[in-house]
Amino acid sequence: MNARRRPLEGRVVLVLGAGDPVGEAAALHASALGASIVVAGPRLGPVVATAGLVAATRGTVRVVEAPSPPLLDAALLAVAAAALAPVTDALVAAGAMPDLDAARRAADDLRRALPDGARVELLDARPADGPRRAAERAVGAWAAAARG
């Protein structure tokens, strides 16, 4: 595949809240664009289900088995790196967090913990246009930037 079809090739994206509908859609979309995915969330069952969907599409995916939260920021990134590779970017699904403030804090903590140039996006808990469109919009902006 060429860079136009897989512009996120070589990126490792942590999807925090991957069991949430928006997080699931974002993991699938990022994977379809070439990113390797590390999924995490507060409940393991839905996170594993998302990982299964990504794997079924032949995407590269690993699961952080510790609940996230409470595992967050640098500790979460260390576990994710051990599972697959160092994380280059992150998506935080607000719907999987206890409240919007917790989601914002998690996104801010990841921004501080990731290297310069990393992209961290906070995904709306209830997007008006639905989970899939919200994921396409958020991940699509990364892909457009990667295409140059």
TORKOLPA-167818 format. One record per residue (C-alpha): residue in one letter; x, y, z. Coordinates in pm, whole numbers, plus 50000, padded with zeros to 5 digits. Layout:
AXYZ/...
REM end
This chain:
M500005000050000/N501215034949933/A501365064750166/R498245079450012/R496125049650113/R497895042950445/P499095077150561/L499355066250925/E501715037250848/G504445036451113/R502335054551374/V501375037351701/V498105051451828/L496895046152184/V493085046452196/L492065053252554/G488425043652592/A488505019452301/G485435001352434/D483315032652390/P481505034852052/V483505065551947/G486775050152066/E485995017951880/A485245036651558/A488435057251596/A490565025951650/L489085009851339/H489545040951125/A493125047251238/S493965010951172/A492415012650824/L494725042150752/G497785021750850/A498335029051220/S499165001951469/I496735003851760/V497064999352134/V493654998252302/A492925006252665/G489965015552878/P488315012753217/R486624979253139/L488544951252971/G485624933652797/P484664961452555/V488334969652493/V489054933652395/A485994933952166/T487404964551987/A490784947651957/G489054917951798/L487404940251540/V490724956851453/A492434922951427/A489614909851206/T490444937250956/R494084925750961/G495164955451170/T497994953951421/V496534957451769/R497524950852130/V495504953852451/V496504971052775/E494984947253026/A495124970653327/P492084993253369/S492755027953231/P491875047953435/P493295044753694/L496405036153488/L497155068453298/D499865091653157/A503485079153161/A502585046153330/L499985038553062/L502435047752787/A505065024452937/V502624995152941/A501515003352585/A505135004852465/A505854971252627/A502784956452454/L503664968652105/A505984998352054/P506375033952181/V503155053252132/T503345081651880/D499805095551914/A496705091452128/L492945093652107/V490895097752425/A487205088352407/A485445111352652/G482505087452682/A484685061152847/M485905084453120/P484045092453444/D483305127853322/L484505153853072/D486995169153316/A488625135053368/A488815130352991/R490435164552948/R492945157053223/A493815123553064/A494345140252725/D496465167852881/D498545142353074/L499175122652755/R500185154552570/R502785161452838/A504035125452844/L504285119952468/P507175133852263/D506945166652072/G505005162651752/A502605136951896/R498935142551827/V496435138152108/E492745142252037/L489825142552277/L486835125552112/D483355138452193/A481255115552413/R478075120452209/P478895134251868/A475865148151686/D476795130051366/G477485096451533/P480585077151640/R481765067451294/R481625102451149/A483325117051456/A486125091551427/E486525098051055/R486735135451122/A489325132651401/V491525106051242/G491035120850895/A492655153351010/W495755133351114/A495805115050783/A495525147550587/A498445162350782/A500495130550728/R499865132150352/G501395166950354/
REM end
